[in-house]
Every structure is written in structure tokens, then in C-alpha cells.
Amino acid sequence: MDITSEISEDLLRIPFQELHDVLTSILLKNGFARDKAKTCAEIFVQNTCDGSTTHGVSRFPRFIQQIKNGSIDVQAGPEFKRAVGCIEQWDGHLGPGPLNALFCTRRAMEIALTGGIGCIGLANTNHWMRGGYYARMAASEGYLFIGWTNTMALMPAWGAKDKRLGNNPLVMGVPFAPSPLVLDMAMSQFSYGSLETKALRGEKLSHPGGYAADGELTADPSEILSSGRPLPMGYWKGSGLALFLDILAAALSGGSTTREISSRSTEYGVSQVFVAIHAASLSTENNLSEMIRSIVEDVRQSIPIDPNSTVRYPGEHVLRIRKQNDESGIPVDRAVWSEISLMQ
């Protein structure tokens, strides 16, 4: 492998295509058909290129381990179950989460192209990695997109100590130039991936993100990981939203709830929802673009608290990160790269 450069003692930069080829070869060794291997590898690398290290290449070794322990069936894919109007239910059969999610996003777009809106409920699937990938894809092709997934219990309900709620990610995307607007957020103030990354680096959070063992709010990610009590975003509001996303994911897909998923030894068989709206069915492309642009520009005129900073719209920083990583190489943790190298 030709490594472009070393960012630090712990990080390497590897060219996109070379990293993609390595992941593809490993997926082929683990039973993937070539076209599916290439697509799956592209999702992992692109997520890291966009700055989502915890749901990109860094998660690849765990993905391979789930294949080996049977949680992921590389031969499986979505199977149609039933339809009611513009809503369809599919069974993922524990196939690779990113490929199942990609299929369902495209299927929602197909339904929306003729019916205005398409909704897919996907049961019995696996982790989709970064939900923003699918939102960006749909928005790039002229669709408004909303998607979410439930998870195993990772967060206490508001006022509780024990974990009963999934940290159920919610994503939205709308068409915009030069790149779609994408909102991708977990239900905790800081995602588990962010907590783990900060803890490994010995860094504090910018704001309190959960509770220490003594029940006090803390910005120490290690203490939060130890207590298992991340703070719901918006306090009771985030707790309530997490609960409803779980209910709706299970209801629309006919799949498992967070309670049922949490009864298993590891997270698999989750429920997901993909909603696509054909934007041109609602408005002309020019009118929609102008409306979105006017909203974004109004927000960007906000007076920043820090005069040396600017107010950004959700996902704006991804454009800068993507450009830098496209040019300089994909940042990969050295320990993760060593683990991946042993899989070749």
C-alpha cells in the first residue's frame, strides 16, 4: 500500500481508490459478489472521506467480524412483503446494512417518482453505517429525504438510570447547490462514536454530554462511557423523540423494537424507515432551489456569538472536509489500518 502521508503518530492518509480496492478485496474474500463488494467498500470509504470516521473505515473490522459470527448474511438482500398505497414493507434478511439501506432508498425514490412520495419500512436488517450517505444520494437526485433507524438500548429514558432507549439516528436531506443539505444526528447530545473518539484522544467534550457514576453531568467522555448514561439531546425532548422513532420504525417495517433488539447478544435485526418525496412534484426546481437558498442565506446572516466564527448550516463543514480528504487522502487510524491489513 502506498501511503500518501502521515497526519500524526496515530493517523495515516491513504488515497481513496487504493483504500477502496483494499476493502473490496477483503469483502470478496468474505463472500461478496464483486459489484456488491465495490458498492459496500465505496460507502465505507466515502463516509470517512466526509469526516464520519466512526461510521466509515474505522467500523469496517467490526463489520467483517459480524459476517464471521453470522449476524450479517452476505448472500441476503431485501425481500418484498406487502404494500399499502405508497408504503411498502421489506424484509432485509440480515443482509449487509449499507446495501439494504441503499436499495430501500432507491426503491422509495422509485415510488415517489410516480406517486410524489414513497415510504419503505425495512425489517430485520443491520447497521446502515452513516445515514447521511443515503440522504445525500436522494437529495442529489432531486428528492427530499427523511430516514431513521432504531438500535439496541444505548441511552436511559429521561429521569432514568438504566438504558431502555435506542440512540436512534435521524437523517434528512434536501437538494441544494453545490452539495445537498444533510442533517444526520443521533438522539444523544454526542454520539457514541464521538464519545469513543474523544476518550481515546484524552479530550474533553465541548459541552456536558452525559452523567458520571455519581449522577453529575460531565464533559468527560470516559466517565460517560463508563456510566452508560449519555445525555439525550434536548433533555426530555430527545428522550421522547428517541422513543417515537423506535415506535414508528417498528410499526412501519413490521420489525423489531429496541427492547427486542436489546435482548440479543449483539445488535442485529434492526428496523429502518426511508421516505423520499419527489421535489419537482411539489414545486418547480427553480422555485424550490430559491426558497431553500433564501432560508440558508438568512440563517448565515445570523450574528455569531464569537466574532471570529461564522454560523453554519447543518453539514456545511462536510464540504471542506470532503475536499481536503479527496485531495490529500482518506484519514485512517493506524491501529485500524493494521487490523485491516491483516485481513487481506
N, C-alpha and C positions, 0 to 999 in steps of 0.2 A: 504494500500500500504506500502510495506517495502522499505523505502528509504535507499539506501546504505550509503550515506553521504551527508553532506552539503559542497559545494565548497566555498560558500561565503554566505553573507546575502541574496543575490538575486538568487543564483543558487543551485539546488539540483542535485544529481546523482541518477538515477533510473535504475535498471537492465534492459537490453534490452528486455528480454522476458516479464517481468511484464509490462513495458511500452507498448509493442506491444499488450498484452492482453487487457489492458485498452482501447486503441484506437479501437481495434477490436470490443469490446463490445459496444462502442459508435456508431460505424458505423452500427452495426447490429440493434441498436435501431432506426437508421435513414434510414432503408430500404434496406441496402446492403445484398446481398446473402453472406453466410458465406465465401466461397472461395474468393470472391472479397473483402470482408472486411479484411480478413487476408493479402491479397496481398497489398492492399492500405495502411494498417497500417504498413506493413513492409517497404514500400517505405518512408513513413514519418519518421520512426524511424531510418532507415539506413542513410537517408540524414543527420539527426542530428548526428548520430554516426560518419559520415565522416567530421563533422565540419560545415555543412551548416545549421546553426541554423535558419536562416531567411526563408529557404525553406524546413524546416522539421517540427518538432513538434510545433514550435512557430507559424506556419501558420495554424495549424490544427483547431483552433477555427474559423478562417475566412472561412476555407473550409466547416465546418458544417453550418455556417451562410449562405453561398451561396446555400447549399442544402435546407435550410429552406425558402430562398427567391425565389427559383425556378431557379436560374442561373445554377445549376447543377442538372441533372436528373439521379438519382442513378440507374434507370432501363435501361437507354440508353447505347448503345455501338456503335462502328463503323459499318457503312454500306457501302458496295462496290458501287461505282458509275460508274467508267469506267477505262479502261486500254489502254495504248499506249506503246507497247513494254515492257520495264522493268519498266515503270512508271504506278503507279496506283493512283487513286483519291478515297478518302473515306470521308464520312460524319460522324462526331463524335456525332451528335445529342445532343450536350451539355451534354454528359456523363462525368463521373469523369475524369479529365485531366490526372492523373497519369496512370489510367487503359487504356485509349485511347492511350496514348503515348507508353505504354508497348506493346500493341497489334500491333501498327504500326511498332515499332522497330523489333518485331519478324517477321512480315509479310515482311518487307524489307529484312531481313536475309533469309527468305524462297526463295524469288525471286532470291537473289544473289547467293544462293547455286547452282542453276542450270544455271543462266544466267550471273554470275560473278558480276553483280551489280543490286541492287534493290532500287527503289525510291518510297516513299509513300508521297503523298500530302494529308494532313488531314485538312478538313474544319470544322468549327462550333464545335470546341472543347473548353476545358477550360485549365486553368493554369496547366502545367505539373510538377510543383514544381521545382525540380532540374534536369536540362537536363543532367548533368554529370552521373546521375544514369543509363540512357539508353545507353550512350556512353560506360560506364564501362561494362555493361552487354554484349553488342555486341562485344566489344574488347576481353572480357574474353572468348568468344566462337570462336575467330579467324577471326573477321571481322574488317575492317577499317570502321569507322563510322563518319558521319557528320550530324548534325541536327540543326535546328533553329526554332524559333517561333517569330511571331510578337506580339505586345502588344498594349494597348491603348497608346496614346501620353503621354510621360513622360519626353521628352527632346527637347529643341529647336534645330532647324537646325543650322548649323554653321553660325554665324553672325546675328542670330535672337534672339528675346526676348521671344516670345510665344512658347508653346510646340506644335510641329507638328510631331515629330518622336517618334516611339516606342523605348524603351530601349531593342531592340530585341536580346535576348541571342543566342549565337552561341556556339555549343559544338562539339568537335572532340575526337575520341578515337582510339588508335592503340594497338594491342596486345603487351604485354611486361611482363617480369617476374621481381619481384614477383607479380606485380599488373599492370594492363594496364595503359598506359599513357593517361591522360584525360585532355583536355583543356575545360574549362567551363567559358565563360565570357559574361558579359553584354556589351552594347555599350558605357556606360558611364565609366569614369575613376574609379568610385566607384559605385557599385550597390546601389539601393535604400535601400536594406536590410542592407548593411554596413553603410550607412549614418544614418539610424534609430538606429542601434545598438550603434554606436559611440555617437550619440546625447543623447541617454538615459543614457549612462555612463559618459557624460560630457567630452568626449575625443576629441582631435583634430585628423584630418587625417594626414597621413604621408606626403602627398603632396597636393597641391591645388586640390580640386575636383569639383569646381563649382563656381558660382558667388553669391555675396551678393546682397542685394537690390540696392546698389549704382553702381553695374556693375563691381566691382573689384573682381578678383579671390581671393578665400578664402579657408582655410583648416578647417573652422568651419562648421561641418555638419548641425548644426541647422540653420545657415544662408542660406545654400544651399537648405535645405528642405523648408524654408520659401519663398525663391525666386522662387523655382521650376525650377532652371536652373543648373542642373548638367553638368559637363564638358564632352563633347564627348571624348572618348579615341582617342588619336592621333589627337585631334582638328578636322579639316575638314575631315580627313580620316575616323574617327569614325562616323562622321555625314553622310558621303557618304555611308559607309558600312551599317549603320542602314537603310537608305533609300532603298538600293538594297535588303537587306534581307526581307524587307516588300514587295517589288515588287515581288520577287521570291516566297515568301511564298504564297501570294495570287494567283499568276499565276499558280503555280504547284498544288495547292489544289483546285482552283476554289472558294476560300473562301473570307472572309472579309479582307479589308485593315485596317491599323492603323486608317485612317480617319474614316472609317465606325465603327470600334470598339469604337472609342472615342466619337461617337455620343450617345452611350448608357450610362445609369446612372451608370453602373459599368462594369468592364472588364469581358466579356464572349464572346464566339463565335470567338475565335482567330484561326489563320491559322498556321499550322506547317508542317515541312518537315523532313523526315527521310531517309537518304541514307546509305545503307550498301554495302560494297564491300567485296566479299569473298577473303580473302588474299591469300589462297592457290591456287587460280586461276591465280594469278599474279606471284607467286614465291613459291619455296618450303618453308616450315615452318622454317627450319633451316637457309636458306639464309635470309629470312625476319627478323627473330629474331636477327641475327648477324648484319644486316645492321642497324636496329633500335638501338641496343645496342652500336654500334660504334659511332653513332651520339650523343647519350646521354652521353657517356663517354667523347667524345670530348668537349661537352658543359661543362661538370663538371670539365674539366681541366682548365676552364677559371680562370684568376687571379682576385680574388674578390677585390672590392674597399676597403672593410673593411677586414683587415687581420684576424679578429676574426670570420668571417662568411664564408659560402660556397655558391656557385652558384648552385641553384636547378633547376631541370626540372619542367614543369608545373604539379601540383598535387602531387609532391613528399611529401610535408608536410602532405598530407591526410593520408599517410601510418602510420605516427607517431600518428596522432590524432585518427585514427580508432583503432589502437592497444590500446591506453590509454583508450578510451571510452568502448571498448569491455571488458577490464579488470576491470575498475573502475565504470562503469555505464554511462548511457547517461545523459549529462548535460541538464537540463530543467530549464528555468526561473521560479522562484517561483510563479510569478503572472500568468504566462501561465498555470502552473500546477494547480493552484487554479481554474482557469477558466475551465480547462478540467475536474477537479474533480466534478464540479457542473453539468457536462453533463451526468455523469454516472447514 
